[in-house]
């Protein structure tokens, strides 16, 4: 099932759609689909369009002030912030990506005594190498001052639905959690965790839409914009799937 979850968004990504259009253009020996593909590429590679798409995903979950988060039964940090790197002599290293704000917020909330339990999910895909993400994050949290006995790890999980199920096995139904994930991912996560009868206090982090003055460079194509549009489509597919499922 995880392969289907990954394959469908890939097939519907902007670059794959453009690829299909180009193949179709060659097949029918007509230049107009190619012209259309170029126009679409110029649109989706525009930084302004990409930023608007990301802002739409995040619009319901602006940044929060951690000190204002109420006390909860547990703080839950979702996986998705660690890259496994091939080191020397076939060793593996772990490095954070842009979503490192997730574990940072989780540790800060623990230090603010917002909960007695920190739950880290064990993200691990079939093609992953090394240890589940939660195991690495536990080491990080301990090095940042969190009591090891307060940290709970879930079993290995592959997606948001499995994360919610694994968390519900650790805490009781009806208990309140502070759920930490990227702002663009929060609507989907809320839907899934609420279906497990967990009361969720959202703690959105890793905001990716930017507020800045207009600059002429925003009129030029940017691969980062294509990445934002790809994320936009992937997240809408995920939200639709979990809305129908739950």
C-alpha positions, 0 to 999 in steps of 0.5 A: 500500500505504501508504494501506491501512496507514493506512486500516485502523487508521483504520477500526478506531479507537474513534471510527470504530467508535462512528460505525458503531454510531450509524449502525446505531442510526439505521438500525434505529431502536433506541436500545440501540446508542446507549446501548452506544456511550455506555458504550463512549465513557465507558470508552475516554475514561477516563484510567486505561484509556488509561494501562493500554493504553499501559503494556501496549504498553510493558511489555517495554521499560522505560527503559534507561541509555544508558551501559550500552548495548554498543558496536554497528556502527551507531546507527539512529534511526527517523523519526516525531518531526517535524511540518511547519509552514506558516510565513510566505510559504509557507515550511515549518518543522519542529518536534518532537513528543513522540517527540523522545527518539529523536534525543536518545538517538541523539546521546547514544549517539554522544557516548558512542562507542557506534558510529561511524555514526548512521543516520537514516531518511528518513521521507516519506509521499506527502502529506508536504511539505518534506524527508524527516525524516532530512535535517532530523534530520541538521541537528539532530544536527550542531548538537548536536555529531555529526560530519557524516561519521558520519551516514548517511541512508536513502532515502525510506521510508514505514513500518517495513518500508521503514526496515528494508530501507533500513538493511540496504542501508547496513550488512552483514547480521549487524551489530549495531545499536542501534535507537532508537524509541518504547517502544510501537513497539519490539516491531514494529520488533524483528520487522521488523529481525530479519527483515532478519538484523540483530542488534538492541539495543533502545533504547526511548524516548518512554515514554508511560505515566505513574506517578502517584498516583490523583487524582479527575480520572482518573474524568473523560473525557479526550480523551488517553485516547481517543488512547491507546486509538487508538494501542493498537489501531493498534499491535496491528494493526501487530504482528499484520500484521508477525508474520504477514508475517515 
